[in-house]
Amino acid sequence: MAMLNFGGTEEKVVTREEFPLDKARKVLKDETIAVIGYGVQGPGQSMNLRDNGFNVIVGQRKGGSSWDKAVKDGWVPGETLFPIEEAADRGTIIQYLLSDAAQIEVWPKIKPYLTPGKALYFSHGFGITYNDQTQIVAPEGVDVILVAPKGSGTSLRRLFLAGRGLNSSYAIDKDATGRAYERVIALGIGVGSGYLFETDFQREVYSDLTGERGTLMGAIQGIFEAQYDVLRANGHTPSEAFNETVEELTQSLMPLVAENGMDWMYANCSTTAQRGALDWKDKFRDAVKPVFEDLYESVSSGKEAKRSIDLNSQGDYRVKLEAELKELNDSEMWQAGRTVRSLRPENAE
């Protein structure tokens, strides 16, 4: 394990060099990894583990679209693909990768199969952190561990196939067997992590929910809408407003940030752009920081968890969600986006 120092703050990290794939295979050579759920994280993690040579099976509701998708991905019914309860029974490590709402629903079916010596694995700290609302409490004798890739399962799989890795956090909530650490790191390497940094279940879910509602999704959409609307209100065309709001950011500037950081991106822009960005960044920071403070309080108090659980438990939630997403999709800004994307050179006929 290495230690990184950030201005006096130390972090524990594990890299592929110090915990190579061969070591991970040896640690888990006698384990059966049962991936429960085949939605967002399940496909990427299970296929990466399979391709890396681990003993993996998938548990999914039989007959649904996710079951069919698993079959298309090469999982064989009765051999590597089973109903949820059977997979949980066969597995020594249960990767619980259902959605937060589905985890609550399925938990009574899974819990009986969590016998002493097994490990219960999450990729999100929600169920354990908010167990007063989810009722997800692992039985005695079971390791409770977490590997949370910092991106979608789709990204995890794409980077794996490209010979790269997606960074992940790891955490140990319960070490019942004395093997929780080697198990969690081996699994993190196995699913294709670039490197692993230490966290705990609470910090993972607090940062994750804040990020999703903030810069990763909620805040960025709100900022997109605000700038696009101002440009349109001042006579700019949809194409011009979208290109200046979204396209240039995602296609030109963010790749530079990902490559070498924000300062490097600034250094590769015009002096006019640099000056304007430096002059206005503090005003934007000061304007949105109170919103982020409200958001973090809502996450840490459990309000966001309660809202998510309450809404997801409604029978018509999926219909309402699809209506909200359709409204977003049908907005002028994202209609312009579809047109702009179709005109990129790689998409043009």
C-alpha positions as CSV (number, residue, x, y, z in Angstrom):
1,M,0.0,0.0,0.0
2,A,1.3,3.4,-1.0
3,M,0.6,6.8,0.8
4,L,-0.2,9.9,-1.2
5,N,0.4,13.3,0.4
6,F,-1.8,16.2,-0.7
7,G,-0.7,19.3,1.2
8,G,-0.4,17.5,4.5
9,T,-3.4,15.1,3.9
10,E,-2.3,11.5,3.4
11,E,-4.3,9.0,1.5
12,K,-3.9,5.2,1.3
13,V,-3.9,3.9,-2.3
14,V,-3.2,0.5,-3.9
15,T,-1.9,0.2,-7.5
16,R,-1.8,-2.6,-9.9
17,E,2.0,-2.7,-9.6
18,E,1.9,-3.5,-5.8
19,F,-1.2,-5.8,-6.1
20,P,-0.9,-7.4,-9.6
21,L,-3.6,-9.4,-11.3
22,D,-1.8,-12.7,-10.6
23,K,-1.9,-12.0,-6.9
24,A,-5.6,-11.2,-7.1
25,R,-6.3,-14.5,-8.8
26,K,-4.4,-16.4,-6.1
27,V,-6.3,-14.6,-3.4
28,L,-9.7,-15.5,-4.9
29,K,-8.8,-18.9,-6.5
30,D,-11.2,-20.8,-4.2
31,E,-14.0,-18.2,-4.3
32,T,-17.2,-18.1,-6.4
33,I,-18.1,-14.6,-7.1
34,A,-21.9,-14.2,-7.5
35,V,-22.9,-10.9,-9.2
36,I,-26.4,-10.1,-8.2
37,G,-28.1,-7.7,-10.7
38,Y,-27.3,-7.0,-14.3
39,G,-28.1,-3.4,-14.7
40,V,-25.7,-0.5,-14.4
41,Q,-22.6,-2.0,-12.7
42,G,-23.3,-5.7,-13.1
43,P,-22.4,-6.2,-16.8
44,G,-19.1,-4.4,-16.7
45,Q,-17.8,-5.8,-13.4
46,S,-18.9,-9.4,-14.1
47,M,-17.4,-9.5,-17.7
48,N,-14.2,-7.9,-16.6
49,L,-13.8,-10.4,-13.8
50,R,-14.6,-13.3,-16.2
51,D,-12.1,-12.0,-18.7
52,N,-9.5,-11.7,-16.0
53,G,-9.9,-15.4,-15.1
54,F,-12.0,-15.4,-12.0
55,N,-14.8,-17.8,-11.2
56,V,-17.9,-15.7,-11.7
57,I,-21.6,-16.4,-11.9
58,V,-24.5,-14.0,-12.4
59,G,-27.8,-13.9,-10.5
60,Q,-30.8,-12.2,-12.2
61,R,-34.6,-12.5,-12.3
62,K,-35.3,-15.1,-14.9
63,G,-37.3,-14.0,-18.0
64,G,-36.6,-10.3,-17.8
65,S,-34.7,-8.1,-20.2
66,S,-31.6,-8.1,-18.0
67,W,-31.6,-11.9,-18.1
68,D,-31.8,-11.8,-21.9
69,K,-28.9,-9.3,-21.9
70,A,-26.8,-11.5,-19.7
71,V,-27.4,-14.4,-22.1
72,K,-26.3,-12.3,-25.1
73,D,-23.2,-11.4,-23.1
74,G,-22.2,-15.0,-22.9
75,W,-23.6,-16.1,-19.5
76,V,-25.1,-19.6,-19.8
77,P,-28.3,-20.5,-17.9
78,G,-27.7,-23.3,-15.5
79,E,-23.9,-22.9,-15.7
80,T,-23.0,-19.3,-15.1
81,L,-26.4,-17.6,-15.0
82,F,-28.9,-18.4,-12.3
83,P,-32.0,-17.0,-10.5
84,I,-31.0,-14.6,-7.8
85,E,-31.5,-17.0,-4.8
86,E,-29.5,-19.8,-6.4
87,A,-26.6,-17.6,-7.3
88,A,-26.5,-16.2,-3.8
89,D,-26.5,-19.8,-2.4
90,R,-23.6,-20.8,-4.8
91,G,-21.5,-17.7,-4.2
92,T,-18.9,-17.2,-1.5
93,I,-18.7,-13.5,-2.5
94,I,-22.0,-11.8,-3.1
95,Q,-21.6,-8.7,-5.3
96,Y,-24.8,-6.9,-4.5
97,L,-25.1,-4.7,-7.6
98,L,-28.8,-4.1,-7.8
99,S,-30.2,-0.6,-7.8
100,D,-30.6,0.9,-4.3
101,A,-34.4,0.5,-4.5
102,A,-34.0,-3.1,-5.7
103,Q,-31.5,-3.9,-3.0
104,I,-34.2,-3.1,-0.4
105,E,-36.8,-5.2,-2.1
106,V,-34.5,-8.3,-2.7
107,W,-32.7,-8.2,0.7
108,P,-35.0,-10.6,2.5
109,K,-34.3,-13.2,-0.3
110,I,-30.5,-12.7,-0.2
111,K,-30.0,-12.5,3.6
112,P,-30.5,-16.3,4.3
113,Y,-27.7,-17.2,2.0
114,L,-25.2,-14.9,3.8
115,T,-23.6,-17.6,5.9
116,P,-20.5,-17.2,8.0
117,G,-17.3,-16.9,6.0
118,K,-19.0,-15.3,2.9
119,A,-18.4,-11.7,1.8
120,L,-21.1,-9.1,1.0
121,Y,-19.8,-6.7,-1.6
122,F,-21.2,-3.3,-2.6
123,S,-20.3,-0.7,-5.2
124,H,-22.3,2.0,-3.4
125,G,-22.5,2.8,0.3
126,F,-26.2,3.6,0.3
127,G,-27.7,0.4,1.7
128,I,-25.4,0.1,4.6
129,T,-25.1,3.8,5.5
130,Y,-28.8,4.4,5.5
131,N,-29.7,1.0,7.0
132,D,-32.2,2.6,9.4
133,Q,-34.2,3.2,6.2
134,T,-33.1,0.2,4.0
135,Q,-33.0,-2.5,6.8
136,I,-29.9,-3.9,5.1
137,V,-27.7,-5.2,8.0
138,A,-25.3,-8.1,7.3
139,P,-25.5,-11.2,9.5
140,E,-22.6,-12.0,11.9
141,G,-19.6,-13.7,10.4
142,V,-19.8,-12.0,7.0
143,D,-17.2,-9.6,5.5
144,V,-18.9,-6.4,4.3
145,I,-16.7,-4.7,1.7
146,L,-17.0,-2.1,-1.1
147,V,-15.4,-1.3,-4.4
148,A,-16.9,1.8,-6.1
149,P,-15.6,2.5,-9.6
150,K,-15.7,6.2,-10.3
151,G,-17.9,5.9,-13.3
152,S,-20.6,3.9,-14.9
153,G,-20.3,0.2,-15.6
154,T,-20.3,1.0,-19.3
155,S,-17.2,3.2,-18.8
156,L,-15.5,0.5,-16.7
157,R,-16.0,-2.0,-19.5
158,R,-14.9,0.3,-22.3
159,L,-11.7,1.3,-20.5
160,F,-11.0,-2.4,-19.7
161,L,-11.3,-3.4,-23.3
162,A,-9.0,-0.5,-24.2
163,G,-6.4,-1.8,-21.8
164,R,-6.9,1.0,-19.3
165,G,-8.6,1.3,-15.9
166,L,-11.2,3.3,-14.1
167,N,-10.1,4.4,-10.6
168,S,-12.1,3.0,-7.7
169,S,-12.5,3.6,-4.0
170,Y,-12.5,0.7,-1.6
171,A,-13.9,0.2,2.0
172,I,-14.2,-2.4,4.7
173,D,-17.2,-2.1,6.9
174,K,-16.8,-5.5,8.6
175,D,-13.8,-7.8,8.7
176,A,-15.3,-11.0,10.0
177,T,-12.9,-13.5,8.4
178,G,-9.6,-11.6,8.7
179,R,-9.4,-11.7,4.9
180,A,-11.6,-8.7,4.1
181,Y,-8.7,-6.5,3.0
182,E,-7.1,-9.0,0.6
183,R,-10.6,-9.9,-0.7
184,V,-11.6,-6.3,-1.4
185,I,-8.4,-5.3,-3.1
186,A,-8.3,-8.5,-5.2
187,L,-11.9,-7.8,-6.4
188,G,-11.0,-4.1,-7.1
189,I,-8.1,-5.2,-9.3
190,G,-10.2,-7.9,-10.9
191,V,-13.0,-5.6,-12.0
192,G,-10.5,-3.4,-13.7
193,S,-9.6,-0.6,-11.4
194,G,-6.8,1.7,-12.4
195,Y,-5.9,2.2,-8.8
196,L,-7.8,2.0,-5.5
197,F,-8.1,4.7,-2.8
198,E,-9.4,4.1,0.7
199,T,-12.7,5.4,2.0
200,D,-15.5,4.2,4.2
201,F,-19.2,3.4,3.4
202,Q,-20.5,6.7,4.7
203,R,-17.9,8.9,3.0
204,E,-18.5,7.0,-0.3
205,V,-22.2,7.6,-0.3
206,Y,-22.0,11.2,0.9
207,S,-19.5,12.1,-1.9
208,D,-21.3,10.0,-4.5
209,L,-24.7,11.5,-3.9
210,T,-23.3,15.0,-3.7
211,G,-21.4,14.5,-7.0
212,E,-24.4,13.1,-8.8
213,R,-26.6,15.9,-7.8
214,G,-23.7,18.4,-8.2
215,T,-21.0,18.7,-10.9
216,L,-21.4,15.3,-12.4
217,M,-25.1,15.6,-13.4
218,G,-27.4,18.0,-11.6
219,A,-25.3,21.1,-11.4
220,I,-23.8,20.7,-14.9
221,Q,-27.3,20.4,-16.5
222,G,-28.5,23.5,-14.5
223,I,-25.4,25.5,-15.7
224,F,-25.9,24.3,-19.3
225,E,-29.5,25.4,-19.2
226,A,-28.7,28.8,-17.7
227,Q,-26.0,29.7,-20.2
228,Y,-27.9,28.3,-23.2
229,D,-31.1,30.3,-22.2
230,V,-29.1,33.5,-21.8
231,L,-27.5,33.1,-25.2
232,R,-30.8,32.3,-26.9
233,A,-32.5,35.2,-25.2
234,N,-29.8,37.5,-26.6
235,G,-30.4,36.4,-30.2
236,H,-27.8,33.5,-30.6
237,T,-29.0,30.6,-32.7
238,P,-29.6,27.1,-31.2
239,S,-26.5,25.8,-32.9
240,E,-24.3,28.6,-31.7
241,A,-25.7,28.5,-28.2
242,F,-25.2,24.7,-27.9
243,N,-21.7,24.7,-29.4
244,E,-20.6,27.4,-27.0
245,T,-22.3,25.8,-24.0
246,V,-21.8,22.1,-24.4
247,E,-19.9,20.9,-27.5
248,E,-16.8,22.9,-26.9
249,L,-16.7,21.9,-23.2
250,T,-17.1,18.1,-23.8
251,Q,-15.2,17.7,-27.1
252,S,-12.3,20.2,-26.6
253,L,-11.8,21.4,-23.1
254,M,-12.7,18.5,-20.8
255,P,-10.3,16.1,-22.6
256,L,-7.5,18.6,-21.8
257,V,-8.5,18.7,-18.2
258,A,-8.6,14.9,-18.0
259,E,-5.1,14.8,-19.6
260,N,-3.2,17.2,-17.4
261,G,-5.5,19.3,-15.2
262,M,-7.3,22.6,-15.3
263,D,-4.1,24.7,-15.4
264,W,-3.0,22.9,-18.5
265,M,-6.3,23.4,-20.1
266,Y,-6.0,27.1,-19.4
267,A,-2.5,27.2,-20.8
268,N,-3.9,25.8,-24.1
269,C,-6.5,28.5,-24.5
270,S,-6.3,32.0,-25.7
271,T,-5.0,34.7,-23.3
272,T,-8.5,36.3,-23.6
273,A,-10.1,33.1,-22.5
274,Q,-7.6,32.7,-19.7
275,R,-8.2,36.2,-18.4
276,G,-11.9,35.9,-18.4
277,A,-11.9,32.5,-16.7
278,L,-9.6,33.6,-13.9
279,D,-11.7,36.8,-13.4
280,W,-15.1,35.0,-13.2
281,K,-14.3,31.7,-11.5
282,D,-14.5,33.2,-8.0
283,K,-17.9,34.8,-8.7
284,F,-19.3,31.4,-9.8
285,R,-17.7,29.6,-6.9
286,D,-19.2,32.0,-4.4
287,A,-22.6,31.9,-6.0
288,V,-22.9,28.1,-6.0
289,K,-21.0,27.2,-2.8
290,P,-24.1,27.8,-0.6
291,V,-26.1,25.4,-2.9
292,F,-23.5,22.7,-2.4
293,E,-23.6,23.3,1.4
294,D,-27.4,22.8,1.3
295,L,-26.9,19.7,-0.9
296,Y,-24.3,18.1,1.4
297,E,-26.5,18.7,4.5
298,S,-29.5,17.1,2.6
299,V,-27.3,14.1,1.8
300,S,-25.7,13.7,5.3
301,S,-29.0,14.1,7.1
302,G,-30.6,11.3,5.1
303,K,-33.1,13.5,3.4
304,E,-31.9,12.6,-0.1
305,A,-31.9,8.9,0.7
306,K,-35.5,9.2,2.1
307,R,-36.7,11.0,-1.0
308,S,-35.1,8.4,-3.3
309,I,-36.5,5.5,-1.4
310,D,-40.0,7.1,-1.1
311,L,-40.2,7.9,-4.8
312,N,-38.7,4.6,-6.0
313,S,-41.3,2.7,-4.0
314,Q,-44.2,4.3,-5.8
315,G,-45.9,2.1,-8.3
316,D,-45.9,4.8,-11.1
317,Y,-42.4,6.0,-10.4
318,R,-41.0,4.6,-13.6
319,V,-43.7,6.3,-15.7
320,K,-43.1,9.7,-14.0
321,L,-39.4,9.3,-14.4
322,E,-39.7,8.6,-18.1
323,A,-41.9,11.7,-18.5
324,E,-39.3,13.9,-16.8
325,L,-36.5,12.4,-18.9
326,K,-38.6,12.9,-22.1
327,E,-39.1,16.6,-21.2
328,L,-35.3,17.0,-20.9
329,N,-34.7,15.1,-24.1
330,D,-37.3,17.1,-26.0
331,S,-35.9,20.5,-24.9
332,E,-34.6,22.8,-27.6
333,M,-31.0,22.6,-26.2
334,W,-30.8,18.8,-26.5
335,Q,-32.6,18.8,-29.8
336,A,-29.8,21.1,-31.0
337,G,-27.4,18.7,-29.4
338,R,-28.6,15.8,-31.5
339,T,-28.2,17.9,-34.7
340,V,-24.7,19.1,-33.7
341,R,-23.5,15.6,-32.8
342,S,-24.8,14.2,-36.2
343,L,-22.7,16.8,-37.9
344,R,-19.4,15.8,-36.3
345,P,-17.0,14.6,-38.9
346,E,-17.0,11.0,-37.6
347,N,-20.8,10.9,-37.9
348,A,-21.2,12.7,-41.3
349,E,-21.9,10.6,-44.3
